[in-house]
Amino acid sequence: MFTKTKLLLPLCALLIGLASGCTDDHQPEVEKPRDYYEMNRQNSARLLSGVATDSMGKNRFVVVHISDAHLSDWSSNNPWRDPKNLLEAVTFANHPPVWVDAMVATGDFISNSPRTTRQTALRYLGAFSHHFFSGNLVPSFTCTGNHDGNMINPRPEEWISREDFYAAVTDHINYPISTDGRSNYYYSDLPDGRDGYIRIIALDELDRTDARINTQFRAAYSQRQIDWLTRVALREGMTARHSVIVLMHHSLPTNNREALRYIANEQVYSWYMIPEIIEAFRSKTRLTKRYANKIVPGDTLTVDADFSQAPGEFVCYMGGHVHTYLNYEVSWMPNINPALPKQQVLVANNMSPSEKNPLSPIVRHRSGTQNNTFNIYAIDTRQKMIYITFFGATLTYHPRVISVRYGAA
């Protein structure tokens, strides 16, 4: 989400502080090289070992969640030729302390500027895809982010099309997915280890239908994608043993004070549209509603979905975009069901320290254990709980494991 210009002020302040603080005549001892990856891996192993199984010894569904890898020429520890932090995440997922069932990457795979050409953006996307999927034996899934369309460049010929993204990324997903043709929205079913299934639904926020919509600044869904979500992804082959996770890059509405420091309404249609669809699915009710386009006068998107006979339950959204860690509830939507726990949103931090959100309280370093960061989840589909822990940088005041309830056990 963040460009280099937004980091100039905090960077200047940092440089001034460094200049004024260098007054000690004694040179510090040179620290011996340390294996910071192994230190983080061991710490995550210790935390994960306590939540990967339940009290009966049954395995929970474990997910590694990365976001905002932002590969480029300038991203620290994630340059496109050798993205060390991305490679650490893939290595961790494939050689973990416990079995990892899935890995998800929720958009913004590249960094760019108004001068980034289509060719360069495709080179970055191709590098992400290569490093994310090559040698990766864990079922791994992606969704689009606002930077991935390269619409920060004002010239239309430099933009990344849906077909470009599909060919560069989606077509390389290493596990069977059900798409709508060559779409970047899809679903996939994975066994949850408890005679049920986790259905991962990936949404495409670059799915614009009008040239006036700039997906660098707005998340766009087509009528076709929303029809597919309500008629296929939340219905086709669904059983009472299905649990649904939705991947989407942008934020959703909340009254959580910490989250409100970072999130904003950046949707082409209503901020509540996706949560309303999911709430109707959770409540097993019908939703018939028309949503106005904020950019294109007179354009609307229609939802007509009857979930009264639709089995399955919703677990959470997984996203990114704000370059800090968050977990929060979708606080309200017009059709909210007070009998249900509120919808949960889990947000992964960005991977490259140079792309850090200046507002984020999570300290990031150019090297060391506070350099890389990503989320690890253990999902208990019987107790309806999500246990959250981290690899690398996090807050000292976070509990060792964050517990979130998503349903009634």
C-alpha positions in Angstrom: 0.0 0.0 0.0 2.7 2.4 1.0 5.1 4.1 -1.5 8.6 5.3 -0.8 7.5 9.0 -0.5 5.4 8.2 2.5 8.5 7.0 4.3 10.6 10.2 3.7 9.7 12.0 6.9 10.3 9.1 9.3 13.5 8.3 7.4 14.7 11.9 7.7 14.0 11.8 11.4 15.8 8.5 11.7 18.9 9.9 9.9 18.9 13.0 12.1 18.7 10.9 15.2 21.6 8.7 14.0 23.7 11.7 13.2 23.2 13.3 16.6 23.7 10.1 18.5 27.1 9.1 17.1 29.3 10.7 19.8 30.8 7.7 21.6 34.6 7.4 21.0 34.5 3.7 21.7 33.7 1.5 18.7 31.2 -1.2 19.5 32.4 -4.8 19.2 31.5 -6.4 15.9 28.8 -8.9 16.5 29.5 -12.4 15.4 27.3 -13.7 12.6 24.1 -15.3 13.9 21.5 -17.4 12.2 18.5 -15.2 12.7 16.3 -17.4 10.7 17.0 -20.3 13.0 16.4 -18.2 16.0 13.0 -17.1 14.7 12.2 -20.7 13.6 12.9 -22.1 17.0 10.8 -19.4 18.7 7.9 -20.0 16.3 8.3 -23.8 16.9 8.1 -23.4 20.6 4.9 -21.3 20.3 3.3 -23.4 17.5 3.9 -26.7 19.3 1.5 -25.6 22.0 -1.4 -24.9 19.7 -0.9 -27.2 16.6 -2.9 -30.0 18.3 -5.9 -30.0 20.6 -6.4 -31.5 24.1 -7.2 -34.8 22.4 -4.0 -34.8 20.4 -5.9 -34.1 17.1 -4.1 -31.9 14.6 -5.5 -28.4 13.9 -5.4 -26.9 10.4 -2.1 -24.9 10.2 -1.8 -21.9 7.8 1.3 -19.7 7.1 0.0 -16.3 6.1 2.3 -13.8 4.3 1.3 -10.5 2.7 2.8 -7.5 0.9 6.0 -9.1 -0.1 6.6 -6.0 -2.4 9.4 -7.4 -4.5 11.3 -4.6 -6.4 14.8 -3.3 -7.0 14.7 -1.3 -3.7 12.8 -3.5 -1.2 15.1 -4.4 1.6 15.5 -8.2 2.1 13.0 -8.7 -0.7 14.8 -7.5 -3.9 13.2 -9.4 -6.8 16.4 -11.3 -7.7 16.9 -12.7 -4.2 13.9 -12.1 -1.9 15.4 -13.5 1.3 12.3 -12.8 3.5 9.9 -14.5 1.0 12.3 -17.4 0.7 12.4 -17.7 4.5 8.6 -18.0 4.7 8.6 -20.7 2.0 11.4 -22.6 3.8 9.6 -22.4 7.1 6.3 -23.7 5.6 8.1 -26.6 4.0 10.4 -27.5 6.9 8.3 -26.5 9.9 8.3 -27.7 13.5 4.9 -29.2 12.8 2.9 -30.0 9.6 1.7 -26.9 7.7 -1.5 -27.5 5.8 -1.6 -24.4 3.6 0.2 -21.2 2.8 -1.5 -18.0 1.6 -0.2 -14.8 0.2 -2.7 -11.9 0.2 -1.5 -9.5 -2.5 0.9 -6.7 -3.2 3.6 -9.0 -4.5 5.5 -6.1 -6.1 6.5 -2.5 -5.2 6.3 0.1 -8.0 6.3 3.8 -8.7 4.7 6.0 -11.4 7.7 5.2 -13.6 7.5 1.4 -13.3 6.8 -0.1 -16.7 4.6 -3.0 -17.5 7.7 -5.0 -18.4 9.3 -4.3 -15.1 6.1 -5.0 -13.1 5.8 -8.4 -14.9 9.4 -9.1 -14.1 8.7 -8.5 -10.4 5.5 -10.6 -10.5 7.3 -13.4 -12.3 10.0 -13.4 -9.7 7.5 -13.5 -6.9 5.7 -16.5 -8.5 9.0 -18.3 -9.1 10.3 -17.9 -5.6 6.9 -18.6 -4.0 6.0 -21.8 -5.9 9.3 -23.3 -7.0 10.1 -26.2 -4.7 7.1 -25.4 -2.5 5.3 -28.6 -1.6 2.7 -27.0 0.7 -0.7 -26.1 -1.0 -0.2 -22.4 -1.6 -2.7 -19.7 -2.7 -2.7 -16.1 -3.7 -5.0 -13.1 -4.2 -4.4 -9.8 -6.0 -3.4 -6.6 -4.3 -3.6 -3.0 -5.4 0.0 -2.6 -6.4 -0.2 -5.7 -8.6 -2.1 -3.9 -11.4 0.7 -1.3 -11.8 -2.0 1.4 -12.1 0.2 3.7 -10.1 1.7 4.4 -13.6 -0.6 6.9 -15.3 -0.1 5.4 -18.7 -2.7 2.7 -19.6 -0.3 0.7 -21.8 1.9 0.1 -18.7 -1.0 -1.5 -16.6 -1.1 -5.2 -15.7 -4.3 -6.8 -17.0 -6.2 -9.7 -15.3 -4.8 -12.0 -18.0 -1.3 -10.8 -17.2 -1.7 -11.6 -13.5 -3.3 -14.9 -14.2 -0.4 -16.0 -16.5 2.3 -14.7 -14.1 0.8 -15.9 -10.8 -2.6 -17.7 -10.6 -1.7 -20.2 -13.3 1.2 -21.4 -11.2 -0.8 -22.3 -8.1 0.5 -25.7 -6.9 -2.8 -27.2 -5.8 -6.1 -27.8 -7.7 -8.4 -24.7 -7.8 -11.8 -24.1 -9.4 -11.7 -20.9 -11.4 -14.2 -19.1 -13.7 -12.2 -19.6 -16.8 -8.8 -17.8 -16.5 -9.9 -15.8 -13.5 -7.9 -14.7 -10.5 -10.8 -15.5 -8.3 -11.2 -19.1 -7.4 -11.8 -21.6 -4.6 -10.1 -24.7 -3.4 -11.0 -27.4 -0.9 -8.4 -28.9 1.5 -9.0 -31.7 4.1 -9.0 -30.2 7.6 -7.8 -33.5 9.2 -11.1 -33.9 11.0 -13.3 -35.4 8.3 -14.1 -32.0 7.0 -12.8 -29.4 4.5 -11.3 -26.0 4.5 -12.6 -24.1 1.5 -10.3 -21.2 0.6 -12.0 -18.5 -1.6 -9.7 -16.0 -3.2 -11.2 -12.7 -4.4 -9.8 -10.5 -7.2 -9.7 -6.8 -6.3 -8.3 -5.9 -9.8 -11.5 -7.0 -11.5 -12.5 -3.6 -12.9 -15.0 -3.2 -15.7 -14.5 0.5 -16.5 -11.3 2.4 -17.4 -12.3 5.1 -15.0 -11.6 2.8 -12.0 -8.1 2.9 -10.8 -7.3 -0.3 -8.8 -4.2 1.3 -7.3 -6.6 3.2 -5.1 -9.9 1.2 -5.1 -10.8 -2.5 -4.8 -12.9 -3.5 -7.8 -15.2 -6.5 -8.2 -17.2 -7.3 -11.4 -20.8 -8.4 -11.5 -19.6 -11.7 -12.8 -17.2 -12.2 -9.9 -19.9 -11.4 -7.3 -22.4 -13.8 -9.1 -19.7 -16.5 -9.0 -19.1 -15.8 -5.3 -22.7 -16.2 -4.3 -23.8 -18.9 -6.8 -20.6 -21.0 -7.0 -17.9 -20.4 -4.4 -20.3 -20.4 -1.5 -22.5 -23.2 -2.9 -20.8 -25.6 -5.3 -20.0 -28.9 -3.5 -20.5 -27.4 -0.1 -21.3 -29.6 2.8 -22.0 -29.2 6.5 -18.4 -30.1 7.1 -17.0 -27.2 5.1 -15.3 -24.2 6.8 -14.7 -21.1 4.6 -11.7 -18.8 4.6 -11.8 -15.7 2.3 -8.6 -14.2 0.9 -8.8 -10.4 0.1 -6.2 -7.7 0.2 -8.1 -4.7 1.4 -9.6 -3.8 4.8 -13.1 -4.2 6.0 -15.3 -2.0 8.3 -14.8 -2.0 12.0 -15.1 0.1 15.1 -11.8 -1.4 16.5 -9.8 1.7 17.6 -6.4 0.2 16.8 -7.5 -1.0 13.4 -9.0 2.4 12.6 -5.5 4.0 12.8 -4.7 2.2 9.6 -7.8 1.1 7.6 -9.9 3.1 5.2 -12.9 2.5 2.9 -11.2 1.9 -0.5 -14.0 -0.1 -2.2 -15.6 0.8 -5.6 -18.9 -0.4 -4.3 -20.1 -0.5 -0.7 -17.6 -1.3 2.1 -20.3 -3.6 3.5 -21.0 -5.6 0.3 -18.7 -8.5 0.9 -19.5 -8.7 4.7 -23.2 -8.6 3.9 -22.8 -11.5 1.5 -20.9 -13.5 4.1 -23.4 -12.6 6.9 -26.2 -13.9 4.7 -24.2 -17.1 4.2 -23.5 -17.4 7.9 -27.2 -16.7 8.8 -28.6 -19.0 6.0 -30.8 -16.2 4.7 -31.4 -14.4 1.5 -29.7 -11.1 0.4 -31.2 -9.1 -2.4 -29.5 -5.7 -2.8 -28.2 -3.2 -5.3 -24.9 -1.4 -4.7 -24.0 1.9 -6.3 -20.6 2.4 -8.0 -18.8 5.4 -6.3 -16.7 6.1 -9.4 -18.9 5.5 -12.4 -22.3 7.4 -12.2 -25.3 5.3 -12.8 -23.5 1.9 -12.5 -24.7 -0.6 -10.0 -23.9 -4.1 -8.9 -26.7 -6.4 -7.9 -26.6 -9.2 -5.3 -29.4 -11.8 -5.3 -28.4 -14.7 -3.2 -30.4 -17.2 -1.3 -28.3 -19.2 1.3 -31.3 -20.7 3.1 -30.2 -24.2 2.0 -26.5 -23.5 1.8 -24.4 -25.6 4.3 -21.0 -24.7 5.7 -19.7 -22.1 8.0 -17.4 -19.1 7.8 -14.0 -18.9 9.6 -12.4 -15.6 8.8 -10.9 -13.2 6.2 -7.2 -13.1 5.6 -5.7 -9.9 4.2 -2.9 -7.4 4.2 -2.6 -3.9 2.7 -2.0 -1.8 5.9 1.6 -2.9 6.6 1.1 -3.9 10.2 -0.3 -6.9 12.0 -4.0 -6.6 13.0 -6.8 -8.9 14.0 -10.3 -7.3 14.4 -14.0 -7.8 14.0 -16.2 -6.5 11.3 -18.2 -4.4 13.6 -21.5 -3.9 11.8 -23.3 -4.5 8.5 -27.0 -3.8 7.7 -27.9 -7.5 8.0 -25.8 -8.3 11.0 -27.0 -11.4 13.0 -26.5 -10.6 16.7 -26.9 -14.3 17.5 -23.5 -15.0 15.8 -20.0 -14.1 16.8 -18.8 -11.2 14.6 -16.8 -11.8 11.5 -13.1 -12.0 12.0 -10.3 -10.3 9.9 -6.7 -11.4 10.2 -4.1 -9.1 8.7 -0.5 -10.0 8.0 2.3 -7.4 8.2 4.4 -6.5 5.2 7.6 -8.5 4.6 10.2 -5.9 3.7 11.4 -3.5 6.4 11.9 -0.7 3.9 8.1 -0.7 3.2 7.2 -0.4 6.9 4.1 1.6 7.8 5.5 4.6 9.8 2.4 4.3 12.1 3.0 0.7 12.9 4.3 0.1 16.5 6.0 -3.1 15.4 9.8 -2.4 15.2 11.5 -3.6 12.0 15.3 -3.9 11.6 17.4 -4.2 8.5 18.8 -7.4 9.9 18.2 -9.6 12.9 15.1 -11.3 14.4 13.0 -8.1 13.8 13.6 -8.1 10.1 11.1 -10.6 8.6 7.6 -11.2 9.8 4.6 -13.3 9.0 1.6 -14.9 10.7 1.0 -18.6 11.6 -2.5 -19.9 12.5 -3.8 -23.1 14.0 -7.5 -23.4 13.2 -9.7 -25.7 15.3 -12.8 -26.5 13.3 -14.5 -28.3 16.2 -13.9 -25.8 18.9 -14.3 -22.9 16.4 -11.1 -21.2 17.5 -8.1 -19.6 15.7 -4.8 -19.6 17.5 -2.4 -16.9 16.1 1.3 -16.7 16.5 4.2 -15.1 14.5 7.5 -15.6 12.8 9.9 -12.7 13.5 8.8 -9.2 14.3 5.8 -8.6 16.5 4.8 -6.5 19.5 6.4 -7.2 22.9 3.0 -6.7 24.6 1.3 -9.3 22.4 0.5 -12.5 24.2 2.5 -15.5 23.2 -0.5 -16.8 21.4 -3.6 -14.8 20.4 -6.9 -16.7 20.6 -9.9 -15.7 18.5 -13.3 -17.4 18.5 -15.2 -17.5 15.2 -18.2 -19.6 15.9 -20.2 -21.5 18.6 -18.5 -24.8 19.5 
